[in-house]
Amino acid sequence: DRIKRLAIVCSFIVLSIQVCAQDERELIPVTRTFAITNATIVQAPGQYISNGTIILKNGLIHAVGSNITVPTDAIVIKGDSLYVYAGFIDGLSRTGVIKPKEENKERSKDPGNPTPERAGITPQADVRDVINAADKTIEELRAVGFTTAHVVPYGGMLPGRSAIVSLHGKRADDMILVPLHALYSELTAADRVYPSTVIGVLAKWKELYQQAQLAKKYESVYASNRTGLTPPESNRVLESFYPVVDKRMPVIFKAEKNLDIHRIISLQKQLGFSLILGDVKEGTDLIPKMKAASAKVFLSLELPEEKKKDDKKNENTSSTLSAEEKEQLEKRKEESIKNLISQPMVFQQAAVPFGFSVMSVKSKDIQPNLRRMIKAGLTEDQALTALTVHPAQLLGLSDRLGTLEVGKMANVIVSHRPYFHTRSAVKHVFVEGVQYKIDPPTKKDANAGV
């Protein structure tokens, strides 16, 4: 009996250890079916269902509407006073991307002809290799309603190729929706080597593109008849341009300033590649050129901090200026800020579809900045369109994302007030049907932007 009792005790100990070990891992959910009932469902901008129900099943939207029968195995979220939206889509950022450590770059022996890596030319790099699924930026962006992001690597003028990712998963490969979506580029000059100026970057870009055209053409000729021809050399940098040359892959440029946009569009006009402009901050004057270039546009969600009435922080920064000069400088600053805040409204009036980029904005500032844009004239439906429908269209995801329709991915956000309300907060986020409960904001966060 004593041996038997000892055996039973040991069994309980082993079982307890196994349960504890399981608790440290993600538990397999009892069901993958969720029902949000009696909520205000915003199926698409301007399309509302009062007291509606949405069923999420196995990662997809199973049903949405009124008088929906709730499956018996569903986890029910009572949606009284809750608002349900399609998950937001970020058009350009480095969300989840590991930032490389800064290194002291040695002087090149031949600054006029450095290695591609030294010059910031690594178009063959793949952002999937530098995504950290546990990075806090993923959680932060998800907490304000984003479920999908178009992410790019860090680097110089040609950092590598982008991917469209779901903000969910334990590994980078779990997150990927669309790999190798675009070739990412910046007008970033190299340090102490060619191309060390923006003009040099543009010249080098043109040179690489044209070399890729020639190399690709030679490969085609060689493949059709190899007799008497030297085999083509393998060049990963040039090969990375092949899908761009064929217009199977667009180029996405970070293009904040007016002059940057002008230069990029001029380059595109010469070479003819498909163009996406991201993190745009000064684009209103070049809208006709953007239209002519058929450029897809993602406007920056970063805005300057609002100046408080009692803010005297910068009053003495220009002590050498006269009172009249200070007044003129202040007026120019105010005008610049006003133009940036009203930029989405101007694009809307010009009938240019646009999404938003979170490349340079802090997650905590996203909702307040959207409210400032709405205050400047953008309607709530137009802002919602730029967060959902338009980025889905611009990134080729309309069949899967952007609206709450049966068969689309279960990327859903639930807020306790209308999303753009001053005190609104996200309560639940579903990414591919996986539920994330969002911690309520602190009192300090709740008062932000009031």
C-alpha positions in Angstrom: 0.0 0.0 0.0 2.8 2.3 0.9 4.4 1.7 -2.5 1.1 2.2 -4.3 0.5 5.5 -2.5 4.1 6.6 -3.3 3.5 5.8 -7.0 0.3 7.9 -7.0 2.1 10.9 -5.4 4.8 10.6 -8.0 2.2 10.5 -10.8 0.6 13.7 -9.5 4.0 15.4 -9.3 4.8 14.4 -12.9 1.4 15.6 -14.1 1.9 18.9 -12.2 5.2 19.5 -13.9 3.7 18.8 -17.3 0.8 21.2 -16.7 3.2 23.9 -15.5 5.4 23.4 -18.6 2.3 23.7 -20.8 1.3 26.9 -19.1 4.6 28.4 -20.1 3.7 27.8 -23.8 0.7 29.2 -25.6 -2.3 27.1 -24.8 -4.3 25.6 -27.6 -7.6 27.4 -27.6 -10.7 25.4 -26.9 -12.3 27.0 -30.0 -11.3 29.2 -32.9 -14.8 30.6 -33.1 -15.7 34.0 -31.7 -19.0 35.9 -31.8 -19.2 39.7 -31.1 -22.9 40.4 -30.5 -25.1 43.4 -30.3 -22.4 45.8 -31.4 -22.2 48.7 -33.9 -20.4 47.1 -36.8 -18.7 49.3 -39.4 -18.5 46.9 -42.3 -16.8 49.6 -44.5 -16.5 53.4 -44.2 -20.1 54.7 -44.1 -21.7 51.3 -43.8 -23.0 50.6 -40.3 -24.9 47.7 -38.8 -26.6 48.6 -35.5 -27.0 45.9 -32.9 -25.1 43.5 -35.3 -23.2 40.3 -34.8 -20.0 39.2 -36.5 -18.8 35.6 -36.3 -15.1 34.8 -36.7 -14.2 31.2 -37.4 -10.9 29.5 -38.2 -9.2 32.8 -39.0 -11.9 34.1 -41.4 -15.1 36.1 -41.1 -17.8 33.5 -41.1 -20.9 35.8 -40.9 -21.8 39.4 -40.3 -25.1 41.2 -40.0 -28.3 41.3 -38.0 -30.2 38.3 -36.7 -27.1 36.0 -37.0 -27.3 32.7 -35.2 -24.4 32.3 -32.8 -22.6 28.9 -33.1 -22.8 26.8 -29.9 -19.0 26.5 -29.7 -18.4 30.3 -30.0 -16.7 32.4 -27.4 -19.2 35.3 -27.1 -18.1 38.9 -26.6 -21.1 41.0 -25.7 -20.8 44.1 -27.8 -23.2 46.5 -26.0 -21.8 50.0 -26.7 -18.8 48.5 -28.6 -17.7 49.4 -32.1 -16.2 46.9 -34.5 -14.0 47.8 -37.5 -11.8 46.1 -40.0 -8.1 46.0 -38.8 -6.0 48.9 -39.9 -3.2 48.5 -42.5 0.1 50.4 -42.3 1.6 51.3 -45.7 5.2 51.7 -44.7 7.2 51.1 -41.5 9.9 49.1 -39.8 7.5 47.5 -37.3 9.2 44.4 -35.8 12.4 44.9 -37.8 15.6 44.5 -35.9 17.7 47.7 -36.1 21.3 46.9 -36.8 24.0 48.1 -34.4 25.8 51.2 -35.5 29.4 50.4 -36.6 32.3 52.6 -37.2 32.8 52.3 -40.9 36.4 52.1 -41.9 37.7 54.3 -44.7 37.4 52.6 -48.0 40.6 52.0 -50.0 38.8 53.1 -53.1 36.0 55.7 -52.1 35.0 56.2 -55.7 34.3 52.5 -56.2 33.4 50.9 -52.8 31.8 47.5 -52.3 28.0 47.5 -52.7 27.5 46.8 -49.0 29.8 49.8 -48.0 27.8 52.0 -50.3 24.4 51.0 -48.8 23.4 48.9 -51.9 21.9 45.6 -50.7 18.7 45.2 -52.8 19.0 41.4 -52.5 18.4 41.6 -48.8 15.1 40.2 -47.5 13.3 41.9 -44.6 12.1 38.5 -43.5 15.6 37.8 -42.2 15.5 40.7 -39.8 12.0 40.6 -38.4 11.7 39.8 -34.7 8.2 38.5 -34.0 8.6 39.4 -30.3 9.5 43.0 -30.9 7.5 45.5 -28.8 6.7 47.7 -31.7 4.4 44.9 -33.0 2.4 44.9 -29.8 2.3 48.7 -29.6 1.0 49.1 -33.1 -1.6 46.3 -32.6 -2.8 48.1 -29.5 -4.0 51.1 -31.5 -5.8 48.9 -34.1 -3.3 47.9 -36.7 -3.3 44.3 -37.8 -1.2 44.4 -41.0 2.0 46.3 -41.9 4.2 46.8 -44.9 7.7 46.5 -43.5 11.1 47.4 -44.9 14.6 46.8 -43.7 17.1 49.4 -42.4 19.9 50.5 -44.6 21.2 53.1 -47.1 20.0 53.9 -50.6 18.9 50.3 -51.4 18.3 48.4 -48.1 16.5 45.4 -49.6 13.0 44.0 -50.3 9.9 44.5 -48.2 7.2 42.1 -47.0 3.5 42.6 -46.0 3.1 41.0 -42.6 0.3 40.2 -40.1 1.0 41.6 -36.6 0.7 38.1 -35.2 3.0 35.0 -35.0 5.8 33.5 -33.0 8.3 33.5 -35.9 8.9 35.8 -38.8 7.7 33.2 -41.3 4.4 32.9 -39.3 3.7 36.6 -40.0 4.3 36.8 -43.7 1.3 37.6 -45.9 3.2 38.7 -49.0 6.9 38.1 -49.3 9.2 40.2 -51.5 6.4 42.7 -52.1 8.6 45.7 -53.2 12.1 47.0 -53.6 12.7 49.6 -50.9 14.9 52.7 -51.5 15.8 56.0 -49.9 17.7 59.0 -51.1 20.3 58.3 -48.5 23.9 59.1 -49.4 26.8 56.9 -48.3 29.3 57.9 -45.7 32.6 59.0 -47.1 32.2 56.9 -50.3 30.4 57.1 -53.6 27.5 57.9 -53.8 28.1 60.5 -51.0 25.4 63.0 -52.3 21.8 62.8 -53.2 22.7 63.6 -56.8 25.2 60.7 -56.7 22.5 58.4 -55.3 20.2 59.2 -58.3 23.0 58.7 -60.8 23.9 55.4 -59.2 20.3 54.3 -59.1 20.0 55.0 -62.9 23.2 53.2 -63.5 22.2 50.0 -61.6 18.8 49.9 -63.3 20.2 50.2 -66.8 22.9 47.6 -66.1 20.1 45.3 -64.9 18.2 45.9 -68.1 21.2 44.9 -70.2 22.1 41.9 -68.0 18.6 40.6 -68.1 18.4 41.0 -71.9 21.8 39.2 -72.3 20.5 36.3 -70.1 17.5 36.0 -72.3 19.6 35.9 -75.5 22.0 33.4 -73.9 19.1 31.1 -72.8 17.7 31.1 -76.4 21.1 30.1 -78.0 24.2 29.5 -75.9 26.5 28.5 -78.7 29.4 30.9 -79.0 28.3 33.1 -76.1 30.0 33.7 -72.8 27.9 32.6 -69.9 26.3 35.6 -68.1 27.9 36.5 -64.7 25.9 36.1 -61.6 25.2 39.4 -59.9 22.7 39.4 -57.1 22.5 43.2 -56.9 21.4 43.4 -60.6 19.2 40.3 -60.4 17.3 42.0 -57.6 16.2 44.6 -60.2 14.8 42.1 -62.7 11.3 42.0 -61.3 11.4 45.8 -61.1 12.4 46.0 -64.7 9.6 43.6 -65.6 7.1 45.7 -63.5 6.3 42.6 -61.5 7.6 44.4 -58.4 7.2 48.1 -57.5 9.8 50.3 -55.9 8.7 52.0 -52.6 10.7 55.1 -51.8 10.7 56.9 -48.5 9.8 60.4 -49.7 9.2 62.9 -47.0 10.0 66.2 -48.6 8.8 68.1 -51.6 12.2 68.1 -53.3 12.7 64.3 -52.6 9.3 63.6 -54.3 10.2 65.7 -57.3 13.6 63.9 -57.7 12.0 60.4 -57.3 9.3 61.1 -59.8 11.8 62.5 -62.3 13.8 59.2 -61.9 10.7 57.1 -62.4 9.8 59.1 -65.5 13.2 58.3 -67.0 13.2 54.6 -66.1 9.5 53.6 -66.0 9.3 51.4 -62.9 6.1 51.1 -60.8 6.3 53.6 -57.9 5.0 53.8 -54.3 5.8 56.9 -52.3 5.9 56.3 -48.6 5.9 58.5 -45.4 5.0 61.6 -47.4 5.0 64.8 -45.4 5.1 67.5 -48.1 3.3 66.3 -51.1 0.4 68.6 -51.8 2.2 70.8 -54.4 3.2 67.7 -56.4 -0.2 66.0 -56.6 -0.4 66.5 -60.4 3.0 64.9 -60.9 2.1 62.0 -58.6 -1.1 61.4 -60.7 0.9 61.6 -63.9 3.4 59.0 -62.6 0.5 56.7 -61.4 2.3 56.7 -58.0 0.7 55.0 -55.0 0.8 57.2 -51.9 1.1 56.7 -48.2 1.0 59.8 -46.1 3.0 60.1 -42.9 1.0 60.0 -39.6 3.7 62.0 -37.9 2.7 65.5 -36.9 4.6 68.2 -35.0 3.6 68.5 -31.4 0.8 70.9 -30.6 2.0 74.1 -29.2 0.4 74.9 -25.9 -0.6 78.5 -25.0 1.8 78.6 -22.1 4.6 77.0 -23.9 7.7 79.3 -23.7 10.3 76.7 -24.5 11.3 78.2 -27.8 10.7 81.9 -27.2 14.4 82.7 -26.7 15.8 80.5 -29.4 16.1 83.3 -32.0 17.3 86.2 -29.8 19.3 87.7 -32.6 16.2 88.2 -34.7 14.1 91.4 -34.6 10.5 91.3 -33.3 9.3 91.5 -36.9 11.6 88.6 -38.1 10.4 86.5 -35.1 6.8 87.1 -36.0 7.4 86.2 -39.7 9.3 83.0 -38.7 6.5 82.0 -36.3 4.0 82.5 -39.1 6.0 80.3 -41.5 6.2 77.6 -38.9 2.4 77.7 -38.2 1.7 77.7 -41.9 4.0 74.6 -42.4 2.3 72.8 -39.5 -1.2 73.7 -40.9 -0.2 72.4 -44.3 1.0 69.1 -42.9 -2.1 68.5 -40.8 -4.4 69.4 -43.7 -2.4 67.3 -46.2 -4.8 64.3 -46.2 -7.8 66.6 -46.8 -6.0 68.1 -49.9 -5.3 64.6 -51.3 -8.9 63.7 -50.7 -10.1 66.8 -52.5 -7.8 65.9 -55.4 -9.3 62.4 -55.6 -5.9 60.7 -55.0 -6.4 57.4 -53.0 -3.9 57.3 -50.1 -3.1 55.3 -47.1 -1.1 56.1 -44.0 2.5 55.3 -43.0 3.6 54.9 -39.4 7.3 54.9 -40.3 8.2 58.0 -38.2 5.4 58.3 -35.7 5.1 56.9 -32.2 2.2 54.5 -31.7 0.8 56.6 -28.8 0.5 59.6 -31.1 -1.5 57.9 -33.9 -5.0 58.4 -32.5 -4.4 62.0 -31.5 -2.8 62.9 -34.8 -5.8 61.3 -36.7 -8.1 63.5 -34.6 -6.1 66.6 -35.6 -6.4 65.7 -39.3 -10.1 65.2 -38.8 -10.4 68.6 -37.1 -8.6 70.1 -40.1 -11.3 68.9 -42.5 -10.8 65.2 -43.2 -14.1 63.3 -42.3 -14.0 60.3 -40.1 -15.2 58.0 -43.0 -12.3 59.4 -45.1 -9.8 58.7 -42.3 -11.2 55.2 -41.9 -10.9 54.6 -45.7 -7.2 55.6 -45.5 -6.7 53.1 -42.7 -8.5 50.2 -44.3 -10.0 50.3 -47.8 -7.3 52.3 -49.6 -4.2 50.6 -48.3 -5.8 47.2 -49.0 -6.3 48.4 -52.6 -2.9 50.0 -53.0 -1.1 46.9 -51.6 -3.2 44.4 -53.6 -5.0 43.0 -50.5 -8.6 43.9 -51.2 -9.7 40.3 -51.6 -8.5 39.6 -48.0 -8.5 42.8 -46.0 -10.0 46.3 -45.7 -13.7 45.5 -45.0 -15.7 43.2 -42.8 -17.1 40.8 -45.3 -17.7 37.0 -45.3 -14.6 35.1 -46.4 -12.1 37.8 -45.6 -9.4 37.4 -43.0 -10.6 37.8 -39.4 -8.6 41.0 -38.8 -10.9 43.0 -36.5 -10.6 45.7 -33.9 -13.2 46.4 -31.2 -13.3 49.8 -29.4 -15.5 50.9 -26.5 -16.4 54.1 -28.3 -16.2 55.2 -31.9 -12.5 54.9 -32.8 -12.0 58.6 -33.5 -13.7 59.7 -30.3 -11.4 61.7 -28.0 -11.5 59.1 -25.2 -11.9 56.0 -27.4 -9.7 53.0 -26.6 -9.2 49.7 -28.3 -10.4 46.7 -26.2 -9.9 43.7 -28.5 -7.9 43.0 -31.6 -8.2 39.9 -33.7 -5.4 39.1 -36.2 -6.2 36.1 -38.4 -8.8 35.2 -35.8 -6.4 35.2 -32.9 -7.7 37.3 -30.0 -5.6 39.9 -28.2 -7.1 41.7 -25.2 -5.7 45.2 -25.0 -4.8 46.6 -21.6 -6.8 49.8 -20.8 -4.7 53.0 -21.2 -3.3 54.6 -18.1 -5.0 57.9 -16.9 -2.1 59.8 -18.5 -2.7 58.0 -21.8 -6.4 58.4 -21.6 -6.0 62.2 -21.4 -3.6 62.4 -24.3 -4.9 64.6 -27.0 -7.9 65.9 -25.0 
